[in-house]
Amino acid sequence: MKFFITGGAGFIGSHLAEHLIADGHEVWILDDLSTGSITNLDAVLEHPKFHYRIGSVTDEELVSALVDRADVVYHLAAAVGVKLIVERPTHTIETNVRGSEVVLQAAAKKGKLTFIASTSEVYGKGVKLPFSEDDDLLFGATTKSRWAYACSKAIDEYLALAYYRERETPVVITRFFNTVGPRQTGRYGMVLPNFVRQGLAGEDITVYGTGEQRRCFGYMGEVVECLVKLAHAPRAIGRVFNVGNDQEISINELAELVRQKTGSRSQIRHIDYEEAYPDGFEDMDRRIPNLSRLEDTIGYRPTMRVDDIVDRVVEYHTENAS
Ligand code: UDP
C-alpha cells in the first residue's frame, strides 16, 4: 500500500514511516522541519520505497499531489509541545487549523482514508475520569493561550467529522495521550525527555508545580501499532479514538523513577508554574484515557509499563548523548 505522512520527520511520524517501510509499503512524507528532523529518518532515507518532501502542510498544490498518490494519509503535522504553544499561539492556531483544512480538502476529492492526529488536551480541564471519546470538553479562558492548542485540535476534529458526514470522506481521529519514547526531544517542553536529559547530566530534575499532577504515558511503539491497525479497521471510520496507556503516574514519581534509572545524583527541584512557563499557562491535574473503544475496534491493550518505558528512553538518551 501507499502511505502519505504529514509531519513524517517528527517523533511519531518518523517511527510510523519506519514501521510501514519495514512492512513493505511505499511511504511519502512531508515535513517543514520546524520541530522534526531529517536525522529521525536516517534508517529509511536511502530506502527505494521511501520518499520525502520538505515543505509546508499549508502548500495546497504539494499536499494535493502527495494525497493523490496515497491510499492512506496520516496527518500528523502540527505545532506541538506546551512550551512552543504558549510561546507561539498564532503559529499554533494557524498551522493546526489551516494544515488540516488543506489535507482534508485534498483527501475529500478522491475519498482517501485520512487520519487526523488530535490530543488528550481536548479534554481540557475535564474531571470525569477516565476520559471517554464522547465526553464533554472543558476549556479554560481564551486569555490562557495553552487552550489555543486544545481548541485548534478540536476544530480539526469538527472539520474531519464534517467531511465524513457531508462528503463521506473516510476519516479517523486519534487523540494521543502523552506519547513518549526514543527520539522525542525535550526542546518543546515534554516532561520525560527533559527529566532523562537532566538526570543523565546530573542537573536538577525540575518538577513544575506540586508534582502531584498525574499523567498516563503511551509508548510510541504501541501508538504506531494502533495507527497501523486502525487503518485496516473499517469500523474505525468516522470515529474518534483515545490512543495511549491507562497506567497513571504522578510527575513526582516519574522524577524519582528517572533519578533511579539514570543512576543520577540529581536533586529533584520543584519550580512554580509562573517561573516555568510564560503567561498563559494552566496545568491539569489528571488525564486518563478510557481505552475500551480502541480495544473493541482493534483488540488493542497497552502492555508497556511506565518502568519499561523509562528504561527505553534512558537507553536512547544514553546512546545519543551529544
Ligand atoms: N513538567 C515538569 N517538568 C518539565 C516539563 C513538564 O514537571 O520539565 C510537567 C508539566 O507541568 C505537566 C507534566 O509534567 O504537569 C506533563 O508535561 P508535558 O509538557 O510533557 O505534557 P502535558 O501533559 O502537559 O501536555
Residues whose N, C-alpha, C, O or C-beta is under 5 A from the ligand:
A	BS01	UDP	V82 G189 M190 V191 L192 N194 T206 V207 Y208 Q213 I251 D283
